Structure formats: structure tokens, C-alpha cells
Amino acid sequence: MDVLANTLLKGLMSWNLEAKLSTITVDNCRANDGMINLIVDKLGSHYILGGRIIHMRCCAHILNLIVKDGLSIIDEATETIRDSVAY
């Protein structure tokens, strides 16, 4: 978390974007939650809307997790079809 936060902060500051930051979109990894908290603590109150919308979770990642969970139900049938095609 620390390495990710410091790297992102260095990039933001090198481009002078820290005062223009409105959101950061990341996937649902726990390390990303901690990274966002570290960035918010280090940058203070430089956020649009006071930082209420700073952490946005990636909708594509959430959709991917939902689809994987749904496909796990038919996993055995999918493997059978793959084996048939390979044969």
C-alpha cells in the first residue's frame, strides 16, 4: 500500500495534478483501499467535493467478479464442452 501510494503521489505531483484530483478509479483489492486512504491523508483537503467521491471502484472489475461467480455454477458443463471440442 505504501509503495503504491507513494508512487501515485509522485506521479500526481510531478504533473501538478494533486489539486485537480476528483476521483481515483481502482479495482476492489484491499491494498487499493488502503492506498486511497494514505493518499487522502497525505494530500489533505485538495479534493473536489471534499474528497467524498475520491475512491471509485472499477465497474468492469465488479462485473467480471459477478460473471465469474455465475459461471462457476456451470463450471463442470463448461469443462465437458471444452474436452469435447479438444477431442
PDB file of N, CA, C and O in Angstrom:
ATOM      1  N   MET A   1       0.821  -1.193   0.000  1.00  0.00           N
ATOM      2  CA  MET A   1       0.000   0.000   0.000  1.00  0.00           C
ATOM      3  C   MET A   1       0.866   1.257   0.000  1.00  0.00           C
ATOM      4  O   MET A   1       0.606   2.206  -0.739  1.00  0.00           O
ATOM      5  N   ASP A   2       1.890   1.246   0.835  1.00  0.00           N
ATOM      6  CA  ASP A   2       2.750   2.421   0.923  1.00  0.00           C
ATOM      7  C   ASP A   2       3.463   2.705  -0.388  1.00  0.00           C
ATOM      8  O   ASP A   2       3.532   3.853  -0.828  1.00  0.00           O
ATOM      9  N   VAL A   3       3.988   1.667  -1.006  1.00  0.00           N
ATOM     10  CA  VAL A   3       4.714   1.834  -2.266  1.00  0.00           C
ATOM     11  C   VAL A   3       3.772   2.338  -3.354  1.00  0.00           C
ATOM     12  O   VAL A   3       4.121   3.245  -4.110  1.00  0.00           O
ATOM     13  N   LEU A   4       2.581   1.753  -3.435  1.00  0.00           N
ATOM     14  CA  LEU A   4       1.603   2.198  -4.431  1.00  0.00           C
ATOM     15  C   LEU A   4       1.211   3.653  -4.213  1.00  0.00           C
ATOM     16  O   LEU A   4       1.159   4.440  -5.159  1.00  0.00           O
ATOM     17  N   ALA A   5       0.935   4.008  -2.952  1.00  0.00           N
ATOM     18  CA  ALA A   5       0.521   5.379  -2.636  1.00  0.00           C
ATOM     19  C   ALA A   5       1.636   6.366  -2.958  1.00  0.00           C
ATOM     20  O   ALA A   5       1.381   7.407  -3.565  1.00  0.00           O
ATOM     21  N   ASN A   6       2.862   6.058  -2.563  1.00  0.00           N
ATOM     22  CA  ASN A   6       3.975   6.972  -2.817  1.00  0.00           C
ATOM     23  C   ASN A   6       4.254   7.132  -4.304  1.00  0.00           C
ATOM     24  O   ASN A   6       4.543   8.234  -4.769  1.00  0.00           O
ATOM     25  N   THR A   7       4.170   6.037  -5.051  1.00  0.00           N
ATOM     26  CA  THR A   7       4.392   6.102  -6.491  1.00  0.00           C
ATOM     27  C   THR A   7       3.328   6.942  -7.181  1.00  0.00           C
ATOM     28  O   THR A   7       3.638   7.767  -8.040  1.00  0.00           O
ATOM     29  N   LEU A   8       2.079   6.730  -6.802  1.00  0.00           N
ATOM     30  CA  LEU A   8       0.994   7.503  -7.396  1.00  0.00           C
ATOM     31  C   LEU A   8       1.114   8.982  -7.019  1.00  0.00           C
ATOM     32  O   LEU A   8       0.903   9.855  -7.861  1.00  0.00           O
ATOM     33  N   LEU A   9       1.448   9.262  -5.773  1.00  0.00           N
ATOM     34  CA  LEU A   9       1.617  10.649  -5.340  1.00  0.00           C
ATOM     35  C   LEU A   9       2.755  11.339  -6.081  1.00  0.00           C
ATOM     36  O   LEU A   9       2.620  12.498  -6.473  1.00  0.00           O
ATOM     37  N   LYS A  10       3.861  10.655  -6.276  1.00  0.00           N
ATOM     38  CA  LYS A  10       4.985  11.239  -7.028  1.00  0.00           C
ATOM     39  C   LYS A  10       4.551  11.599  -8.442  1.00  0.00           C
ATOM     40  O   LYS A  10       4.884  12.670  -8.949  1.00  0.00           O
ATOM     41  N   GLY A  11       3.800  10.690  -9.078  1.00  0.00           N
ATOM     42  CA  GLY A  11       3.310  10.960 -10.428  1.00  0.00           C
ATOM     43  C   GLY A  11       2.355  12.140 -10.471  1.00  0.00           C
ATOM     44  O   GLY A  11       2.460  12.998 -11.347  1.00  0.00           O
ATOM     45  N   LEU A  12       1.422  12.187  -9.526  1.00  0.00           N
ATOM     46  CA  LEU A  12       0.461  13.290  -9.472  1.00  0.00           C
ATOM     47  C   LEU A  12       1.168  14.618  -9.242  1.00  0.00           C
ATOM     48  O   LEU A  12       0.846  15.621  -9.880  1.00  0.00           O
ATOM     49  N   MET A  13       2.126  14.621  -8.334  1.00  0.00           N
ATOM     50  CA  MET A  13       2.821  15.866  -8.003  1.00  0.00           C
ATOM     51  C   MET A  13       3.767  16.307  -9.125  1.00  0.00           C
ATOM     52  O   MET A  13       3.959  17.504  -9.338  1.00  0.00           O
ATOM     53  N   SER A  14       4.350  15.356  -9.834  1.00  0.00           N
ATOM     54  CA  SER A  14       5.244  15.743 -10.926  1.00  0.00           C
ATOM     55  C   SER A  14       4.475  16.414 -12.062  1.00  0.00           C
ATOM     56  O   SER A  14       5.048  17.210 -12.806  1.00  0.00           O
ATOM     57  N   TRP A  15       3.212  16.111 -12.202  1.00  0.00           N
ATOM     58  CA  TRP A  15       2.373  16.726 -13.224  1.00  0.00           C
ATOM     59  C   TRP A  15       1.496  17.844 -12.648  1.00  0.00           C
ATOM     60  O   TRP A  15       0.659  18.402 -13.358  1.00  0.00           O
ATOM     61  N   ASN A  16       1.684  18.171 -11.367  1.00  0.00           N
ATOM     62  CA  ASN A  16       0.894  19.202 -10.680  1.00  0.00           C
ATOM     63  C   ASN A  16      -0.612  18.913 -10.746  1.00  0.00           C
ATOM     64  O   ASN A  16      -1.415  19.814 -10.988  1.00  0.00           O
ATOM     65  N   LEU A  17      -0.975  17.666 -10.531  1.00  0.00           N
ATOM     66  CA  LEU A  17      -2.375  17.265 -10.601  1.00  0.00           C
ATOM     67  C   LEU A  17      -3.014  17.058  -9.228  1.00  0.00           C
ATOM     68  O   LEU A  17      -4.217  16.813  -9.142  1.00  0.00           O
ATOM     69  N   GLU A  18      -2.239  17.151  -8.167  1.00  0.00           N
ATOM     70  CA  GLU A  18      -2.786  16.831  -6.849  1.00  0.00           C
ATOM     71  C   GLU A  18      -3.935  17.752  -6.443  1.00  0.00           C
ATOM     72  O   GLU A  18      -4.829  17.319  -5.716  1.00  0.00           O
ATOM     73  N   ALA A  19      -3.937  19.008  -6.892  1.00  0.00           N
ATOM     74  CA  ALA A  19      -5.018  19.935  -6.551  1.00  0.00           C
ATOM     75  C   ALA A  19      -6.210  19.800  -7.493  1.00  0.00           C
ATOM     76  O   ALA A  19      -7.271  20.369  -7.235  1.00  0.00           O
ATOM     77  N   LYS A  20      -6.045  19.055  -8.579  1.00  0.00           N
ATOM     78  CA  LYS A  20      -7.107  18.898  -9.568  1.00  0.00           C
ATOM     79  C   LYS A  20      -7.750  17.519  -9.520  1.00  0.00           C
ATOM     80  O   LYS A  20      -8.586  17.194 -10.363  1.00  0.00           O
ATOM     81  N   LEU A  21      -7.375  16.727  -8.563  1.00  0.00           N
ATOM     82  CA  LEU A  21      -7.826  15.339  -8.458  1.00  0.00           C
ATOM     83  C   LEU A  21      -9.274  15.274  -7.986  1.00  0.00           C
ATOM     84  O   LEU A  21      -9.625  15.843  -6.952  1.00  0.00           O
ATOM     85  N   SER A  22     -10.110  14.578  -8.751  1.00  0.00           N
ATOM     86  CA  SER A  22     -11.503  14.418  -8.323  1.00  0.00           C
ATOM     87  C   SER A  22     -11.784  12.983  -7.912  1.00  0.00           C
ATOM     88  O   SER A  22     -12.444  12.752  -6.899  1.00  0.00           O
ATOM     89  N   THR A  23     -11.292  12.007  -8.685  1.00  0.00           N
ATOM     90  CA  THR A  23     -11.511  10.605  -8.341  1.00  0.00           C
ATOM     91  C   THR A  23     -10.292   9.773  -8.740  1.00  0.00           C
ATOM     92  O   THR A  23      -9.491  10.173  -9.585  1.00  0.00           O
ATOM     93  N   ILE A  24     -10.178   8.618  -8.113  1.00  0.00           N
ATOM     94  CA  ILE A  24      -9.203   7.612  -8.494  1.00  0.00           C
ATOM     95  C   ILE A  24      -9.979   6.322  -8.662  1.00  0.00           C
ATOM     96  O   ILE A  24     -10.626   5.855  -7.725  1.00  0.00           O
ATOM     97  N   THR A  25      -9.919   5.745  -9.848  1.00  0.00           N
ATOM     98  CA  THR A  25     -10.650   4.510 -10.123  1.00  0.00           C
ATOM     99  C   THR A  25      -9.692   3.333 -10.031  1.00  0.00           C
ATOM    100  O   THR A  25      -8.683   3.281 -10.734  1.00  0.00           O
ATOM    101  N   VAL A  26     -10.019   2.390  -9.156  1.00  0.00           N
ATOM    102  CA  VAL A  26      -9.208   1.192  -8.946  1.00  0.00           C
ATOM    103  C   VAL A  26     -10.129  -0.014  -8.812  1.00  0.00           C
ATOM    104  O   VAL A  26     -11.344   0.131  -8.676  1.00  0.00           O
ATOM    105  N   ASP A  27      -9.537  -1.210  -8.851  1.00  0.00           N
ATOM    106  CA  ASP A  27     -10.360  -2.392  -8.637  1.00  0.00           C
ATOM    107  C   ASP A  27     -10.597  -2.574  -7.137  1.00  0.00           C
ATOM    108  O   ASP A  27     -10.253  -1.699  -6.343  1.00  0.00           O
ATOM    109  N   ASN A  28     -11.178  -3.696  -6.752  1.00  0.00           N
ATOM    110  CA  ASN A  28     -11.641  -3.884  -5.382  1.00  0.00           C
ATOM    111  C   ASN A  28     -10.624  -4.530  -4.461  1.00  0.00           C
ATOM    112  O   ASN A  28     -11.007  -5.112  -3.446  1.00  0.00           O
ATOM    113  N   CYS A  29      -9.362  -4.448  -4.775  1.00  0.00           N
ATOM    114  CA  CYS A  29      -8.310  -5.039  -3.957  1.00  0.00           C
ATOM    115  C   CYS A  29      -8.180  -4.290  -2.627  1.00  0.00           C
ATOM    116  O   CYS A  29      -8.273  -3.064  -2.588  1.00  0.00           O
ATOM    117  N   ARG A  30      -7.966  -5.032  -1.545  1.00  0.00           N
ATOM    118  CA  ARG A  30      -7.814  -4.400  -0.228  1.00  0.00           C
ATOM    119  C   ARG A  30      -6.642  -3.433  -0.190  1.00  0.00           C
ATOM    120  O   ARG A  30      -6.708  -2.397   0.472  1.00  0.00           O
ATOM    121  N   ALA A  31      -5.571  -3.769  -0.896  1.00  0.00           N
ATOM    122  CA  ALA A  31      -4.410  -2.879  -0.928  1.00  0.00           C
ATOM    123  C   ALA A  31      -4.789  -1.529  -1.531  1.00  0.00           C
ATOM    124  O   ALA A  31      -4.263  -0.497  -1.116  1.00  0.00           O
ATOM    125  N   ASN A  32      -5.691  -1.528  -2.499  1.00  0.00           N
ATOM    126  CA  ASN A  32      -6.123  -0.267  -3.102  1.00  0.00           C
ATOM    127  C   ASN A  32      -6.935   0.572  -2.119  1.00  0.00           C
ATOM    128  O   ASN A  32      -6.828   1.798  -2.121  1.00  0.00           O
ATOM    129  N   ASP A  33      -7.742  -0.069  -1.285  1.00  0.00           N
ATOM    130  CA  ASP A  33      -8.490   0.674  -0.264  1.00  0.00           C
ATOM    131  C   ASP A  33      -7.527   1.397   0.665  1.00  0.00           C
ATOM    132  O   ASP A  33      -7.706   2.578   0.965  1.00  0.00           O
ATOM    133  N   GLY A  34      -6.510   0.685   1.116  1.00  0.00           N
ATOM    134  CA  GLY A  34      -5.512   1.285   1.993  1.00  0.00           C
ATOM    135  C   GLY A  34      -4.714   2.368   1.290  1.00  0.00           C
ATOM    136  O   GLY A  34      -4.386   3.391   1.893  1.00  0.00           O
ATOM    137  N   MET A  35      -4.397   2.149   0.012  1.00  0.00           N
ATOM    138  CA  MET A  35      -3.649   3.132  -0.763  1.00  0.00           C
ATOM    139  C   MET A  35      -4.426   4.439  -0.880  1.00  0.00           C
ATOM    140  O   MET A  35      -3.858   5.519  -0.715  1.00  0.00           O
ATOM    141  N   ILE A  36      -5.704   4.344  -1.161  1.00  0.00           N
ATOM    142  CA  ILE A  36      -6.543   5.543  -1.286  1.00  0.00           C
ATOM    143  C   ILE A  36      -6.575   6.295   0.039  1.00  0.00           C
ATOM    144  O   ILE A  36      -6.484   7.522   0.057  1.00  0.00           O
ATOM    145  N   ASN A  37      -6.704   5.571   1.147  1.00  0.00           N
ATOM    146  CA  ASN A  37      -6.714   6.221   2.457  1.00  0.00           C
ATOM    147  C   ASN A  37      -5.407   6.954   2.723  1.00  0.00           C
ATOM    148  O   ASN A  37      -5.420   8.061   3.261  1.00  0.00           O
ATOM    149  N   LEU A  38      -4.279   6.354   2.354  1.00  0.00           N
ATOM    150  CA  LEU A  38      -2.983   7.007   2.536  1.00  0.00           C
ATOM    151  C   LEU A  38      -2.876   8.273   1.686  1.00  0.00           C
ATOM    152  O   LEU A  38      -2.370   9.296   2.146  1.00  0.00           O
ATOM    153  N   ILE A  39      -3.352   8.197   0.453  1.00  0.00           N
ATOM    154  CA  ILE A  39      -3.298   9.367  -0.425  1.00  0.00           C
ATOM    155  C   ILE A  39      -4.163  10.492   0.113  1.00  0.00           C
ATOM    156  O   ILE A  39      -3.753  11.652   0.107  1.00  0.00           O
ATOM    157  N   VAL A  40      -5.357  10.153   0.579  1.00  0.00           N
ATOM    158  CA  VAL A  40      -6.254  11.166   1.147  1.00  0.00           C
ATOM    159  C   VAL A  40      -5.602  11.821   2.368  1.00  0.00           C
ATOM    160  O   VAL A  40      -5.675  13.039   2.526  1.00  0.00           O
ATOM    161  N   ASP A  41      -4.973  11.029   3.223  1.00  0.00           N
ATOM    162  CA  ASP A  41      -4.307  11.576   4.408  1.00  0.00           C
ATOM    163  C   ASP A  41      -3.144  12.487   4.040  1.00  0.00           C
ATOM    164  O   ASP A  41      -2.947  13.522   4.675  1.00  0.00           O
ATOM    165  N   LYS A  42      -2.369  12.113   3.018  1.00  0.00           N
ATOM    166  CA  LYS A  42      -1.180  12.889   2.649  1.00  0.00           C
ATOM    167  C   LYS A  42      -1.513  14.176   1.903  1.00  0.00           C
ATOM    168  O   LYS A  42      -0.815  15.178   2.057  1.00  0.00           O
ATOM    169  N   LEU A  43      -2.568  14.158   1.100  1.00  0.00           N
ATOM    170  CA  LEU A  43      -2.896  15.339   0.316  1.00  0.00           C
ATOM    171  C   LEU A  43      -3.811  16.308   1.040  1.00  0.00           C
ATOM    172  O   LEU A  43      -3.960  17.446   0.595  1.00  0.00           O
ATOM    173  N   GLY A  44      -4.416  15.907   2.118  1.00  0.00           N
ATOM    174  CA  GLY A  44      -5.257  16.821   2.884  1.00  0.00           C
ATOM    175  C   GLY A  44      -6.573  17.118   2.208  1.00  0.00           C
ATOM    176  O   GLY A  44      -7.306  16.203   1.832  1.00  0.00           O
ATOM    177  N   SER A  45      -6.878  18.404   2.050  1.00  0.00           N
ATOM    178  CA  SER A  45      -8.206  18.813   1.566  1.00  0.00           C
ATOM    179  C   SER A  45      -8.170  19.396   0.157  1.00  0.00           C
ATOM    180  O   SER A  45      -8.903  20.342  -0.133  1.00  0.00           O
ATOM    181  N   HIS A  46      -7.348  18.861  -0.707  1.00  0.00           N
ATOM    182  CA  HIS A  46      -7.231  19.366  -2.073  1.00  0.00           C
ATOM    183  C   HIS A  46      -8.221  18.718  -3.033  1.00  0.00           C
ATOM    184  O   HIS A  46      -7.976  18.720  -4.240  1.00  0.00           O
ATOM    185  N   TYR A  47      -9.303  18.178  -2.560  1.00  0.00           N
ATOM    186  CA  TYR A  47     -10.179  17.399  -3.424  1.00  0.00           C
ATOM    187  C   TYR A  47     -11.453  18.136  -3.760  1.00  0.00           C
ATOM    188  O   TYR A  47     -11.969  18.928  -2.971  1.00  0.00           O
ATOM    189  N   ILE A  48     -11.951  17.854  -4.957  1.00  0.00           N
ATOM    190  CA  ILE A  48     -13.264  18.340  -5.359  1.00  0.00           C
ATOM    191  C   ILE A  48     -14.304  17.659  -4.476  1.00  0.00           C
ATOM    192  O   ILE A  48     -14.189  16.463  -4.207  1.00  0.00           O
ATOM    193  N   LEU A  49     -15.292  18.378  -4.032  1.00  0.00           N
ATOM    194  CA  LEU A  49     -16.356  17.909  -3.128  1.00  0.00           C
ATOM    195  C   LEU A  49     -15.789  17.363  -1.815  1.00  0.00           C
ATOM    196  O   LEU A  49     -16.390  16.482  -1.200  1.00  0.00           O
ATOM    197  N   GLY A  50     -14.661  17.869  -1.396  1.00  0.00           N
ATOM    198  CA  GLY A  50     -14.083  17.468  -0.115  1.00  0.00           C
ATOM    199  C   GLY A  50     -13.642  16.021  -0.055  1.00  0.00           C
ATOM    200  O   GLY A  50     -13.474  15.473   1.034  1.00  0.00           O
ATOM    201  N   GLY A  51     -13.450  15.394  -1.198  1.00  0.00           N
ATOM    202  CA  GLY A  51     -12.971  14.016  -1.229  1.00  0.00           C
ATOM    203  C   GLY A  51     -14.044  12.969  -1.027  1.00  0.00           C
ATOM    204  O   GLY A  51     -13.726  11.799  -0.810  1.00  0.00           O
ATOM    205  N   ARG A  52     -15.311  13.357  -1.091  1.00  0.00           N
ATOM    206  CA  ARG A  52     -16.392  12.391  -0.871  1.00  0.00           C
ATOM    207  C   ARG A  52     -16.494  11.349  -1.975  1.00  0.00           C
ATOM    208  O   ARG A  52     -17.024  10.260  -1.756  1.00  0.00           O
ATOM    209  N   ILE A  53     -15.990  11.677  -3.157  1.00  0.00           N
ATOM    210  CA  ILE A  53     -16.078  10.733  -4.277  1.00  0.00           C
ATOM    211  C   ILE A  53     -14.697  10.317  -4.773  1.00  0.00           C
ATOM    212  O   ILE A  53     -14.561   9.889  -5.919  1.00  0.00           O
ATOM    213  N   ILE A  54     -13.687  10.431  -3.946  1.00  0.00           N
ATOM    214  CA  ILE A  54     -12.318  10.176  -4.385  1.00  0.00           C
ATOM    215  C   ILE A  54     -12.094   8.721  -4.794  1.00  0.00           C
ATOM    216  O   ILE A  54     -11.359   8.461  -5.746  1.00  0.00           O
ATOM    217  N   HIS A  55     -12.705   7.779  -4.102  1.00  0.00           N
ATOM    218  CA  HIS A  55     -12.459   6.361  -4.357  1.00  0.00           C
ATOM    219  C   HIS A  55     -13.604   5.778  -5.172  1.00  0.00           C
ATOM    220  O   HIS A  55     -14.697   5.549  -4.653  1.00  0.00           O
ATOM    221  N   MET A  56     -13.340   5.538  -6.467  1.00  0.00           N
ATOM    222  CA  MET A  56     -14.334   4.934  -7.343  1.00  0.00           C
ATOM    223  C   MET A  56     -13.874   3.522  -7.687  1.00  0.00           C
ATOM    224  O   MET A  56     -12.740   3.318  -8.119  1.00  0.00           O
ATOM    225  N   ARG A  57     -14.745   2.566  -7.496  1.00  0.00           N
ATOM    226  CA  ARG A  57     -14.403   1.186  -7.828  1.00  0.00           C
ATOM    227  C   ARG A  57     -14.719   0.919  -9.293  1.00  0.00           C
ATOM    228  O   ARG A  57     -15.717   1.407  -9.824  1.00  0.00           O
ATOM    229  N   CYS A  58     -13.874   0.151  -9.927  1.00  0.00           N
ATOM    230  CA  CYS A  58     -13.992  -0.126 -11.351  1.00  0.00           C
ATOM    231  C   CYS A  58     -15.206  -1.023 -11.616  1.00  0.00           C
ATOM    232  O   CYS A  58     -15.280  -2.146 -11.115  1.00  0.00           O
ATOM    233  N   CYS A  59     -16.149  -0.518 -12.404  1.00  0.00           N
ATOM    234  CA  CYS A  59     -17.363  -1.286 -12.715  1.00  0.00           C
ATOM    235  C   CYS A  59     -17.049  -2.525 -13.537  1.00  0.00           C
ATOM    236  O   CYS A  59     -17.712  -3.550 -13.384  1.00  0.00           O
ATOM    237  N   ALA A  60     -16.051  -2.448 -14.405  1.00  0.00           N
ATOM    238  CA  ALA A  60     -15.686  -3.618 -15.211  1.00  0.00           C
ATOM    239  C   ALA A  60     -15.177  -4.738 -14.320  1.00  0.00           C
ATOM    240  O   ALA A  60     -15.472  -5.908 -14.565  1.00  0.00           O
ATOM    241  N   HIS A  61     -14.420  -4.395 -13.295  1.00  0.00           N
ATOM    242  CA  HIS A  61     -13.913  -5.413 -12.368  1.00  0.00           C
ATOM    243  C   HIS A  61     -15.059  -6.038 -11.578  1.00  0.00           C
ATOM    244  O   HIS A  61     -15.091  -7.253 -11.384  1.00  0.00           O
ATOM    245  N   ILE A  62     -15.986  -5.221 -11.128  1.00  0.00           N
ATOM    246  CA  ILE A  62     -17.140  -5.730 -10.385  1.00  0.00           C
ATOM    247  C   ILE A  62     -17.973  -6.655 -11.280  1.00  0.00           C
ATOM    248  O   ILE A  62     -18.404  -7.722 -10.844  1.00  0.00           O
ATOM    249  N   LEU A  63     -18.195  -6.241 -12.531  1.00  0.00           N
ATOM    250  CA  LEU A  63     -18.948  -7.075 -13.468  1.00  0.00           C
ATOM    251  C   LEU A  63     -18.220  -8.389 -13.730  1.00  0.00           C
ATOM    252  O   LEU A  63     -18.852  -9.442 -13.820  1.00  0.00           O
ATOM    253  N   ASN A  64     -16.903  -8.333 -13.854  1.00  0.00           N
ATOM    254  CA  ASN A  64     -16.102  -9.538 -14.053  1.00  0.00           C
ATOM    255  C   ASN A  64     -16.266 -10.500 -12.879  1.00  0.00           C
ATOM    256  O   ASN A  64     -16.391 -11.707 -13.090  1.00  0.00           O
ATOM    257  N   LEU A  65     -16.266  -9.993 -11.657  1.00  0.00           N
ATOM    258  CA  LEU A  65     -16.455 -10.844 -10.481  1.00  0.00           C
ATOM    259  C   LEU A  65     -17.833 -11.496 -10.472  1.00  0.00           C
ATOM    260  O   LEU A  65     -17.970 -12.663 -10.104  1.00  0.00           O
ATOM    261  N   ILE A  66     -18.854 -10.743 -10.878  1.00  0.00           N
ATOM    262  CA  ILE A  66     -20.212 -11.276 -10.925  1.00  0.00           C
ATOM    263  C   ILE A  66     -20.312 -12.389 -11.966  1.00  0.00           C
ATOM    264  O   ILE A  66     -20.895 -13.440 -11.700  1.00  0.00           O
ATOM    265  N   VAL A  67     -19.747 -12.159 -13.144  1.00  0.00           N
ATOM    266  CA  VAL A  67     -19.800 -13.159 -14.215  1.00  0.00           C
ATOM    267  C   VAL A  67     -19.046 -14.423 -13.809  1.00  0.00           C
ATOM    268  O   VAL A  67     -19.528 -15.531 -14.045  1.00  0.00           O
ATOM    269  N   LYS A  68     -17.863 -14.268 -13.197  1.00  0.00           N
ATOM    270  CA  LYS A  68     -17.099 -15.434 -12.747  1.00  0.00           C
ATOM    271  C   LYS A  68     -17.891 -16.244 -11.734  1.00  0.00           C
ATOM    272  O   LYS A  68     -17.885 -17.475 -11.777  1.00  0.00           O
ATOM    273  N   ASP A  69     -18.571 -15.563 -10.827  1.00  0.00           N
ATOM    274  CA  ASP A  69     -19.377 -16.261  -9.828  1.00  0.00           C
ATOM    275  C   ASP A  69     -20.527 -17.009 -10.500  1.00  0.00           C
ATOM    276  O   ASP A  69     -20.829 -18.145 -10.135  1.00  0.00           O
ATOM    277  N   GLY A  70     -21.163 -16.376 -11.475  1.00  0.00           N
ATOM    278  CA  GLY A  70     -22.252 -17.037 -12.184  1.00  0.00           C
ATOM    279  C   GLY A  70     -21.774 -18.225 -13.012  1.00  0.00           C
ATOM    280  O   GLY A  70     -22.444 -19.257 -13.062  1.00  0.00           O
ATOM    281  N   LEU A  71     -20.618 -18.087 -13.661  1.00  0.00           N
ATOM    282  CA  LEU A  71     -20.087 -19.181 -14.474  1.00  0.00           C
ATOM    283  C   LEU A  71     -19.586 -20.342 -13.632  1.00  0.00           C
ATOM    284  O   LEU A  71     -19.491 -21.466 -14.124  1.00  0.00           O
ATOM    285  N   SER A  72     -19.265 -20.087 -12.372  1.00  0.00           N
ATOM    286  CA  SER A  72     -18.794 -21.190 -11.518  1.00  0.00           C
ATOM    287  C   SER A  72     -19.882 -22.239 -11.308  1.00  0.00           C
ATOM    288  O   SER A  72     -19.584 -23.395 -11.007  1.00  0.00           O
ATOM    289  N   ILE A  73     -21.134 -21.840 -11.465  1.00  0.00           N
ATOM    290  CA  ILE A  73     -22.254 -22.767 -11.311  1.00  0.00           C
ATOM    291  C   ILE A  73     -22.248 -23.818 -12.427  1.00  0.00           C
ATOM    292  O   ILE A  73     -22.585 -24.980 -12.198  1.00  0.00           O
ATOM    293  N   ILE A  74     -21.863 -23.398 -13.627  1.00  0.00           N
ATOM    294  CA  ILE A  74     -21.862 -24.328 -14.760  1.00  0.00           C
ATOM    295  C   ILE A  74     -20.447 -24.758 -15.138  1.00  0.00           C
ATOM    296  O   ILE A  74     -20.196 -25.146 -16.279  1.00  0.00           O
ATOM    297  N   ASP A  75     -19.542 -24.690 -14.197  1.00  0.00           N
ATOM    298  CA  ASP A  75     -18.133 -24.996 -14.456  1.00  0.00           C
ATOM    299  C   ASP A  75     -17.930 -26.416 -14.980  1.00  0.00           C
ATOM    300  O   ASP A  75     -17.146 -26.623 -15.906  1.00  0.00           O
ATOM    301  N   GLU A  76     -18.621 -27.389 -14.403  1.00  0.00           N
ATOM    302  CA  GLU A  76     -18.466 -28.780 -14.824  1.00  0.00           C
ATOM    303  C   GLU A  76     -18.934 -28.970 -16.271  1.00  0.00           C
ATOM    304  O   GLU A  76     -18.279 -29.667 -17.046  1.00  0.00           O
ATOM    305  N   ALA A  77     -20.049 -28.360 -16.633  1.00  0.00           N
ATOM    306  CA  ALA A  77     -20.558 -28.465 -18.002  1.00  0.00           C
ATOM    307  C   ALA A  77     -19.600 -27.786 -18.989  1.00  0.00           C
ATOM    308  O   ALA A  77     -19.375 -28.287 -20.090  1.00  0.00           O
ATOM    309  N   THR A  78     -19.043 -26.648 -18.583  1.00  0.00           N
ATOM    310  CA  THR A  78     -18.091 -25.939 -19.438  1.00  0.00           C
ATOM    311  C   THR A  78     -16.855 -26.781 -19.700  1.00  0.00           C
ATOM    312  O   THR A  78     -16.371 -26.828 -20.831  1.00  0.00           O
ATOM    313  N   GLU A  79     -16.339 -27.443 -18.682  1.00  0.00           N
ATOM    314  CA  GLU A  79     -15.170 -28.313 -18.851  1.00  0.00           C
ATOM    315  C   GLU A  79     -15.481 -29.483 -19.782  1.00  0.00           C
ATOM    316  O   GLU A  79     -14.639 -29.871 -20.591  1.00  0.00           O
ATOM    317  N   THR A  80     -16.680 -30.042 -19.673  1.00  0.00           N
ATOM    318  CA  THR A  80     -17.083 -31.144 -20.546  1.00  0.00           C
ATOM    319  C   THR A  80     -17.119 -30.688 -21.997  1.00  0.00           C
ATOM    320  O   THR A  80     -16.653 -31.405 -22.882  1.00  0.00           O
ATOM    321  N   ILE A  81     -17.660 -29.519 -22.250  1.00  0.00           N
ATOM    322  CA  ILE A  81     -17.736 -28.974 -23.610  1.00  0.00           C
ATOM    323  C   ILE A  81     -16.326 -28.725 -24.149  1.00  0.00           C
ATOM    324  O   ILE A  81     -16.035 -29.051 -25.299  1.00  0.00           O
ATOM    325  N   ARG A  82     -15.454 -28.150 -23.324  1.00  0.00           N
ATOM    326  CA  ARG A  82     -14.067 -27.900 -23.750  1.00  0.00           C
ATOM    327  C   ARG A  82     -13.360 -29.192 -24.105  1.00  0.00           C
ATOM    328  O   ARG A  82     -12.651 -29.264 -25.109  1.00  0.00           O
ATOM    329  N   ASP A  83     -13.551 -30.211 -23.283  1.00  0.00           N
ATOM    330  CA  ASP A  83     -12.934 -31.507 -23.555  1.00  0.00           C
ATOM    331  C   ASP A  83     -13.467 -32.095 -24.860  1.00  0.00           C
ATOM    332  O   ASP A  83     -12.708 -32.691 -25.624  1.00  0.00           O
ATOM    333  N   SER A  84     -14.756 -31.932 -25.121  1.00  0.00           N
ATOM    334  CA  SER A  84     -15.366 -32.440 -26.356  1.00  0.00           C
ATOM    335  C   SER A  84     -14.779 -31.752 -27.580  1.00  0.00           C
ATOM    336  O   SER A  84     -14.485 -32.392 -28.590  1.00  0.00           O
ATOM    337  N   VAL A  85     -14.613 -30.438 -27.472  1.00  0.00           N
ATOM    338  CA  VAL A  85     -14.053 -29.681 -28.586  1.00  0.00           C
ATOM    339  C   VAL A  85     -12.602 -30.068 -28.811  1.00  0.00           C
ATOM    340  O   VAL A  85     -12.169 -30.206 -29.955  1.00  0.00           O
ATOM    341  N   ALA A  86     -11.857 -30.242 -27.751  1.00  0.00           N
ATOM    342  CA  ALA A  86     -10.443 -30.632 -27.866  1.00  0.00           C
ATOM    343  C   ALA A  86     -10.296 -32.022 -28.483  1.00  0.00           C
ATOM    344  O   ALA A  86      -9.340 -32.276 -29.215  1.00  0.00           O
ATOM    345  N   TYR A  87     -11.234 -32.919 -28.191  1.00  0.00           N
ATOM    346  CA  TYR A  87     -11.193 -34.280 -28.719  1.00  0.00           C
ATOM    347  C   TYR A  87     -11.454 -34.246 -30.199  1.00  0.00           C
ATOM    348  O   TYR A  87     -11.465 -35.291 -30.848  1.00  0.00           O
TER     349      TYR A  87
END
